[in-house]
Amino acid sequence: RLAKAEDAMAEQQKTPNGTNPAAAQGPVPVQIRVVGQFVKDLSFENPNIERLFAGPGEDPNLQVEVNVAAQKRGDGLYESDINFKATANSKLGTIYLLELVYGGLFKVDNIAPQQLEPFLLINCPTILFPFMRRIVADVTRDGGFPPLWLDPIDFGTLYMQRAQAAAAGGAAATSDKGKA
């Protein structure tokens, strides 16, 4: 009797095309929500302005560093940050130094543990980048220089390079232990 009752209930739950909606849904989709975005740290230095009034000098050089970081902030709540640094130099000295940490809080549900780190270090920075790019351009322009418009960054490639460097570092550490 119990089996017949379960079969009857399953039959009632089927859709008109004969499929069971619970079985048709499959795995629960990943749910992501941007909770907020923010400037976590910002510094702009213009240390040699008196020497630069006539211009930045010959052969200005721009060095740019970009790193990403992520950490858990609560149940399903994660912070992802882009750490950006730009240093412009010439023969006259440092033209400007810009440091910016731009972050975002993301609510992430139903994500597989092996997908979480790549998501936080690739997808989240990709979402944040256009906003950070605008801040960099505005700050350099407001500092008295042409705006620094950054080219798009492939955070996936950065992630892979970081993973390869960590694997190579781990292999080197393991081979060093064997030599002791």
PAMIZA-794818 format. One record per residue: residue number from 1; residue in one letter; y, z, x of N, C-alpha, C in turn. Coordinates in Angstrom, 1 decimal, padded with zeros to 4 digits. Atoms other than C-alpha are relative to their C-alpha. Example, Ala and Ser with C-alpha at 12.3 -4.5 7.8 and 13.67 -1.06 7.14 Angstrom:
R	1	a	-001.2	000.0	000.9	-004.5	007.8	012.3	001.2	000.0	000.9
R	2	s	-001.1	000.0	-000.9	-001.1	007.1	013.7	001.1	000.8	-000.8
END
This chain:
R	1	r	-001.2	000.0	000.8	000.0	000.0	000.0	001.3	000.0	000.8
R	2	l	-001.1	-000.1	-000.9	002.4	000.9	002.8	000.3	-001.3	000.6
R	3	a	-000.2	001.4	-000.6	001.9	-002.5	004.5	000.6	-000.9	-001.0
R	4	k	-000.5	000.9	001.0	002.5	-004.3	001.2	001.5	000.3	-000.3
R	5	a	-001.4	-000.4	000.3	005.8	-002.3	000.6	000.9	-000.5	001.2
R	6	e	-000.8	000.5	-001.2	007.0	-003.2	004.2	000.2	-001.5	-000.1
R	7	d	-000.1	001.4	000.1	006.2	-006.8	003.6	000.9	-000.4	-001.1
R	8	a	-000.9	000.3	001.1	008.1	-006.8	000.3	001.4	000.2	000.5
R	9	m	-001.3	-000.3	-000.5	011.1	-005.2	002.0	000.5	-001.1	001.0
R	10	a	-000.3	001.1	-000.9	011.0	-007.8	004.8	000.3	-001.3	-000.7
R	11	e	-000.2	001.2	000.8	010.8	-010.5	002.2	001.4	000.0	-000.6
R	12	q	-001.3	-000.1	000.7	013.9	-009.2	000.4	001.1	-000.2	001.0
R	13	q	-001.1	000.1	-001.0	015.9	-009.1	003.7	000.1	-001.4	000.5
R	14	k	-000.1	001.4	-000.5	015.3	-012.8	004.4	001.1	-000.7	-000.7
R	15	t	-001.1	000.9	000.5	018.1	-015.3	004.0	-000.6	-001.1	-000.9
R	16	p	000.5	001.1	000.8	017.8	-018.2	001.6	-000.8	-001.1	000.8
R	17	n	000.7	001.0	-000.8	016.6	-020.4	004.5	-001.3	000.5	000.5
R	18	g	001.2	-000.6	-000.4	013.7	-018.0	005.1	-000.1	000.8	001.3
R	19	t	000.0	-000.7	-001.2	014.8	-016.3	008.2	000.5	001.4	-000.2
R	20	n	-000.4	-001.4	000.0	015.3	-012.6	008.8	001.3	000.2	000.8
R	21	p	-001.2	000.0	-000.8	018.9	-011.9	009.7	000.0	001.0	001.2
R	22	a	000.1	-000.9	-001.2	018.0	-009.0	012.0	-000.6	-000.7	001.2
R	23	a	000.7	000.7	-001.1	015.7	-011.2	014.0	000.9	-001.2	000.5
R	24	a	-000.9	001.1	-000.4	018.3	-014.1	014.0	001.1	000.4	000.9
R	25	q	-001.2	-000.5	-000.8	021.0	-011.9	015.6	-000.3	000.0	001.5
R	26	g	000.3	000.0	-001.4	019.2	-011.5	018.9	000.7	001.2	000.6
R	27	p	-000.6	-001.1	-000.8	020.8	-009.4	021.6	001.5	000.2	-000.5
R	28	v	-001.4	-000.4	000.4	024.1	-007.6	020.8	001.0	-000.6	001.0
R	29	p	-000.9	000.7	-001.0	027.0	-009.6	022.3	000.9	001.0	000.7
R	30	v	-000.9	-000.8	-000.8	029.2	-008.1	025.0	001.3	000.0	-000.7
R	31	q	-001.4	-000.1	000.6	032.5	-006.8	023.6	000.9	000.5	001.0
R	32	i	-001.0	-000.4	-001.0	035.6	-006.6	025.8	001.3	000.0	-000.7
R	33	r	-001.3	-000.1	000.5	039.0	-005.5	024.9	001.0	000.5	001.1
R	34	v	-001.0	-000.4	-000.9	042.1	-005.3	027.1	000.8	001.2	-000.6
R	35	v	-000.6	-001.2	000.5	043.4	-001.7	026.5	001.5	000.0	000.4
R	36	g	-001.4	000.0	-000.5	046.5	-002.1	028.7	000.0	-000.6	001.4
R	37	q	-000.3	000.6	-001.3	048.0	-003.7	031.8	001.2	000.8	000.6
R	38	f	-001.1	-000.8	-000.6	050.4	-002.0	034.3	000.2	-000.2	001.4
R	39	v	-000.3	-000.1	-001.4	052.1	-001.9	037.6	-000.3	001.4	000.5
R	40	k	000.4	-001.3	-000.5	050.4	000.9	039.5	000.8	000.4	001.2
R	41	d	-000.8	-000.3	-001.2	052.4	000.6	042.7	000.7	-001.3	000.3
R	42	l	-000.8	001.1	-000.4	055.2	-001.7	043.8	001.0	000.4	001.0
R	43	s	-001.0	-000.3	-001.1	057.2	-001.8	047.0	000.5	-001.4	000.5
R	44	f	-000.6	001.2	-000.6	059.6	-004.5	048.3	001.0	000.5	001.0
R	45	e	-000.9	-000.4	-001.1	061.2	-004.1	051.7	000.7	-001.3	000.5
R	46	n	-000.8	001.1	-000.5	063.9	-006.3	053.0	000.7	000.6	001.3
R	47	p	-000.4	-000.9	-001.1	064.3	-004.6	056.5	001.1	-000.7	000.9
R	48	n	-000.9	000.6	-001.0	066.4	-007.2	058.4	001.0	-000.9	-000.7
R	49	i	-000.9	000.8	000.8	068.8	-008.5	055.8	001.2	-000.4	000.7
R	50	e	-001.2	000.4	-000.7	071.8	-008.4	058.0	-000.2	-001.1	001.0
R	51	r	000.3	001.2	-000.9	070.1	-010.8	060.5	-000.4	-001.2	-000.7
R	52	l	000.5	001.1	000.8	068.9	-013.0	057.7	001.0	-000.7	-000.8
R	53	f	-001.0	000.6	000.8	072.2	-013.8	056.1	000.2	-001.5	000.2
R	54	a	-000.2	001.4	-000.3	072.4	-017.1	057.9	-001.3	-000.8	-000.3
R	55	g	001.2	000.7	000.3	068.8	-018.0	056.9	-001.2	000.8	000.6
R	56	p	001.1	-000.8	-000.5	065.3	-016.8	057.6	-000.4	-000.4	001.4
R	57	g	000.4	000.4	-001.3	065.2	-018.5	061.0	-001.0	-001.1	000.0
R	58	e	000.9	001.1	-000.1	062.8	-021.0	062.4	-001.4	000.4	-000.3
R	59	d	001.4	-000.2	000.2	059.2	-021.3	061.4	-000.4	001.3	-000.7
R	60	p	000.4	-001.2	000.7	058.9	-018.5	058.8	-001.5	000.0	-000.2
R	61	n	001.4	-000.1	000.2	055.3	-017.3	058.5	-000.3	001.0	-001.1
R	62	l	000.4	-000.9	001.2	053.8	-015.8	055.3	-001.5	000.3	000.1
R	63	q	001.4	-000.5	000.0	050.7	-013.7	055.4	-000.3	000.7	-001.4
R	64	v	000.3	-000.6	001.3	049.0	-012.8	052.1	-001.4	000.6	000.0
R	65	e	001.3	-000.7	000.1	046.2	-010.3	051.4	-000.2	000.3	-001.5
R	66	v	000.4	-000.4	001.4	044.4	-009.9	048.1	-001.3	000.7	000.0
R	67	n	001.2	-000.8	000.2	041.8	-007.3	047.3	-000.1	000.4	-001.4
R	68	v	000.2	-000.5	001.3	040.3	-006.1	044.1	-000.9	001.2	000.0
R	69	a	000.7	-001.3	000.1	038.9	-002.7	043.1	-000.2	000.3	-001.5
R	70	a	000.3	-000.4	001.4	037.4	-001.2	039.9	-000.6	001.4	000.1
R	71	q	000.6	-001.3	000.2	036.4	002.2	038.7	-000.1	000.4	-001.5
R	72	k	000.3	-000.5	001.4	035.1	003.9	035.6	001.1	001.1	-000.3
R	73	r	-001.1	-000.9	000.5	037.8	005.8	033.6	-000.5	000.8	-001.2
R	74	g	000.5	-000.7	001.2	035.7	007.0	030.6	-001.2	-000.7	-000.5
R	75	d	001.1	000.6	000.7	033.0	006.1	028.2	000.3	-001.5	-000.4
R	76	g	-000.3	001.4	000.3	033.0	002.3	028.3	001.4	-000.5	000.4
R	77	l	-001.3	000.3	-000.4	036.5	002.3	029.8	000.1	-000.1	001.5
R	78	y	000.0	000.3	-001.4	037.1	000.7	033.2	001.4	-000.5	000.4
R	79	e	-001.2	000.5	-000.6	040.1	000.1	035.4	-000.3	-001.0	001.1
R	80	s	000.1	001.1	-001.0	040.4	-003.1	037.4	001.3	-000.2	000.6
R	81	d	-001.3	000.2	-000.7	043.1	-003.5	040.1	000.0	-001.2	000.9
R	82	i	-000.3	001.0	-001.1	044.5	-006.3	042.2	000.9	000.6	000.9
R	83	n	-000.9	-000.5	-001.1	045.9	-005.1	045.5	000.5	-001.2	000.7
R	84	f	-000.7	001.2	-000.6	048.4	-007.7	046.8	001.0	000.5	001.0
R	85	k	-000.9	-000.3	-001.1	050.3	-007.7	050.0	000.5	-001.3	000.6
R	86	a	-000.6	001.2	-000.6	052.7	-010.4	051.3	001.0	000.4	001.1
R	87	t	-000.9	-000.3	-001.0	054.5	-010.2	054.6	000.5	-001.4	000.5
R	88	a	-000.6	001.2	-000.5	057.0	-012.9	055.6	000.7	000.4	001.3
R	89	n	-000.6	-000.2	-001.3	058.0	-013.0	059.3	000.6	-001.3	000.5
R	90	s	-000.5	001.1	-000.8	060.1	-015.2	061.5	000.3	000.6	001.4
R	91	k	-000.4	-000.5	-001.3	061.4	-015.0	065.1	001.0	001.1	-000.1
R	92	l	-001.0	-001.1	000.1	064.2	-012.8	063.8	-000.6	001.3	-000.4
R	93	g	000.7	-001.3	000.5	061.7	-010.2	062.5	-000.6	-000.2	-001.4
R	94	t	000.6	000.0	001.3	060.3	-009.3	059.2	001.0	-000.4	-001.0
R	95	i	-000.9	000.5	001.0	061.9	-011.2	056.4	-000.2	000.9	-001.3
R	96	y	000.2	-001.0	001.1	060.3	-009.2	053.6	-001.5	000.4	000.0
R	97	l	001.4	-000.5	000.2	057.2	-007.1	052.8	-000.1	000.4	-001.4
R	98	l	000.2	-000.3	001.4	055.9	-006.9	049.3	-001.4	000.5	-000.2
R	99	e	001.3	-000.6	000.3	053.1	-004.6	048.2	-000.1	000.3	-001.5
R	100	l	000.2	-000.2	001.4	051.8	-004.6	044.6	-001.4	000.3	-000.3
R	101	v	001.3	-000.2	000.6	048.9	-003.0	042.8	000.2	-000.1	-001.5
R	102	y	-000.2	000.3	001.4	048.6	-004.4	039.4	-001.4	000.2	-000.7
R	103	g	001.3	-000.4	000.6	045.9	-003.0	037.1	-000.1	-000.2	-001.5
R	104	g	000.2	000.1	001.4	044.4	-003.2	033.7	-001.2	001.0	-000.4
R	105	l	001.1	-000.8	000.6	042.2	-001.0	031.5	-000.7	-000.8	-001.0
R	106	f	000.9	000.9	000.9	039.3	-002.7	029.8	-001.1	000.9	-000.6
R	107	k	001.1	-000.6	000.8	037.0	-001.4	027.1	-001.1	-001.0	000.0
R	108	v	001.1	000.9	-000.2	033.6	-002.9	027.8	-001.2	000.7	-000.7
R	109	d	001.2	-000.5	000.6	030.6	-002.4	025.5	-001.1	-001.1	000.0
R	110	n	001.2	000.8	000.1	027.1	-003.8	025.4	-000.2	-001.0	001.2
R	111	i	000.2	000.8	-001.2	027.1	-005.2	029.0	-001.1	000.5	000.8
R	112	a	001.2	-000.4	-000.9	024.0	-005.2	031.2	000.6	000.6	001.3
R	113	p	-000.5	-000.6	-001.2	024.4	-002.9	034.2	000.2	-000.9	001.2
R	114	q	-000.2	000.9	-001.1	023.9	-005.7	036.7	001.1	-001.0	-000.2
R	115	q	-001.1	000.9	000.3	026.7	-007.7	035.0	001.3	000.7	000.1
R	116	l	-001.3	-000.8	000.1	029.3	-004.9	035.0	000.8	-000.2	001.3
R	117	e	-000.8	000.2	-001.2	030.4	-005.1	038.7	000.6	-001.4	000.1
R	118	p	-000.7	001.4	000.0	030.9	-008.9	038.7	001.1	-000.1	-001.0
R	119	f	-001.0	000.2	001.1	032.7	-008.7	035.4	001.3	000.7	000.4
R	120	l	-001.2	-000.7	-000.4	035.1	-006.0	036.7	000.7	-000.5	001.2
R	121	l	-000.6	000.5	-001.2	035.7	-007.7	040.0	000.3	-001.5	000.0
R	122	i	-000.3	001.4	000.1	035.9	-011.3	038.9	000.8	-000.3	-001.3
R	123	n	-000.6	000.3	001.2	036.7	-011.6	035.2	001.3	000.7	-000.3
R	124	c	-001.1	-000.9	000.2	039.1	-008.7	034.9	001.2	-000.5	000.8
R	125	p	-001.2	000.5	-000.8	041.3	-009.8	037.9	000.5	-001.4	-000.5
R	126	t	-000.4	001.4	000.5	041.3	-013.4	036.5	000.9	000.2	-001.2
R	127	i	-000.8	-000.3	001.2	042.7	-012.0	033.2	001.4	000.5	000.5
R	128	l	-001.3	-000.7	-000.5	045.4	-009.9	035.2	000.8	-000.9	000.8
R	129	f	-000.7	000.8	-001.1	046.3	-012.6	037.8	001.3	-000.6	-000.5
R	130	p	-001.2	000.7	000.4	048.9	-014.6	035.7	001.2	001.0	-000.1
R	131	f	-001.1	-001.0	000.1	050.9	-011.4	035.0	000.5	000.5	001.3
R	132	m	-000.4	-000.4	-001.4	050.8	-010.3	038.6	000.7	-001.0	000.7
R	133	r	-000.7	001.1	-000.7	051.8	-013.7	039.8	001.5	-000.1	-000.4
R	134	r	-001.4	000.1	000.5	054.9	-013.6	037.6	000.8	001.2	000.6
R	135	i	-000.7	-001.2	-000.6	055.9	-010.1	039.0	000.3	-000.4	001.4
R	136	v	-000.2	000.4	-001.4	055.5	-011.4	042.6	001.2	-001.0	000.1
R	137	a	-001.0	001.0	-000.1	057.7	-014.4	041.9	001.4	000.6	-000.4
R	138	d	-001.3	-000.6	000.4	060.4	-012.3	040.1	000.5	001.0	001.1
R	139	v	-000.5	-001.0	-001.0	060.5	-009.6	042.8	000.5	-000.7	001.3
R	140	t	-000.5	000.8	-001.2	060.8	-012.1	045.7	001.3	-000.7	-000.3
R	141	r	-001.2	000.7	000.4	063.5	-014.0	043.8	001.1	001.1	-000.1
R	142	d	-001.0	-001.1	000.2	065.4	-010.7	042.9	000.3	000.6	001.4
R	143	g	-000.3	-000.5	-001.3	065.1	-009.7	046.6	000.8	-001.0	000.8
R	144	g	-000.9	000.9	-000.6	067.2	-012.7	047.5	-000.6	-001.2	000.7
R	145	f	000.7	001.1	-000.6	064.6	-015.3	048.5	-000.6	-000.9	-001.1
R	146	p	000.7	000.9	001.0	062.9	-018.3	046.9	-001.2	000.8	-000.6
R	147	p	001.1	-000.6	000.6	060.3	-017.1	044.4	-001.3	-000.4	000.7
R	148	l	001.3	000.2	-000.6	056.8	-016.7	045.9	-001.0	-000.3	-001.2
R	149	w	000.9	000.4	001.1	054.6	-018.7	043.4	-001.4	-000.1	000.7
R	150	l	001.3	-000.1	-000.5	051.0	-017.9	044.2	-000.9	-001.1	-000.7
R	151	d	001.0	001.0	000.5	048.3	-020.6	043.8	-001.1	000.9	-000.7
R	152	p	001.1	-000.7	000.6	045.4	-019.6	041.5	-001.0	000.5	001.0
R	153	i	001.0	-000.6	-000.8	042.8	-017.3	043.1	-001.3	-000.1	-000.6
R	154	d	001.4	000.1	000.4	039.1	-017.9	042.8	-000.7	001.4	000.3
R	155	f	000.5	-001.4	-000.2	038.0	-014.2	042.3	-001.6	-000.1	000.2
R	156	g	001.5	000.1	-000.2	034.3	-015.4	042.1	-000.3	-000.2	001.4
R	157	t	000.2	000.3	-001.4	034.5	-016.8	045.6	000.3	001.3	000.9
R	158	l	-000.3	-001.2	-000.7	036.2	-013.6	046.8	-001.2	001.0	-000.1
R	159	y	001.1	-001.0	000.3	033.4	-011.5	045.2	-001.2	-000.4	000.8
R	160	m	001.1	000.4	-000.7	030.7	-013.6	046.8	000.2	000.2	001.5
R	161	q	-000.2	-000.2	-001.4	032.3	-013.4	050.3	-000.1	001.5	000.3
R	162	r	000.1	-001.5	-000.2	032.6	-009.6	049.9	-001.5	000.4	000.0
R	163	a	001.4	-000.3	000.1	028.9	-009.4	048.9	-000.7	-000.4	001.2
R	164	q	000.7	000.5	-001.2	027.8	-011.5	051.8	000.4	000.8	001.2
R	165	a	-000.4	-000.9	-001.1	029.9	-009.4	054.2	-000.7	001.3	000.0
R	166	a	000.7	-001.3	000.2	028.4	-006.2	052.8	-001.5	-000.2	000.4
R	167	a	001.4	000.2	-000.4	024.9	-007.7	053.2	-000.1	-000.2	001.5
R	168	a	000.1	000.2	-001.5	025.6	-008.8	056.8	000.3	001.3	000.7
R	169	g	-000.3	-001.3	-000.6	027.1	-005.4	057.5	-001.2	001.0	-000.1
R	170	g	001.2	-000.8	000.2	024.0	-003.7	056.1	-001.1	-000.4	000.9
R	171	a	001.1	000.5	-000.9	021.7	-005.9	058.1	000.3	000.4	001.4
R	172	a	-000.4	-000.4	-001.4	023.7	-005.2	061.3	-000.2	001.5	000.2
R	173	a	000.2	-001.5	-000.1	023.6	-001.4	060.6	-001.5	000.3	000.1
R	174	t	001.5	-000.3	000.0	019.8	-001.6	060.0	-000.5	-000.4	001.4
R	175	s	000.5	000.4	-001.3	019.3	-003.6	063.3	000.5	001.0	001.1
R	176	d	-000.6	-001.0	-001.0	021.6	-001.1	065.2	-000.9	001.3	000.0
R	177	k	000.8	-001.2	000.1	019.4	001.8	063.9	-001.3	-000.2	000.8
R	178	g	001.3	000.3	-000.7	016.3	000.1	065.3	000.2	000.1	001.5
R	179	k	-000.2	000.0	-001.5	017.9	-000.1	068.8	000.2	001.4	000.5
R	180	a	-000.4	-001.4	-000.5	018.7	003.7	069.0	-001.2	000.7	000.7
END
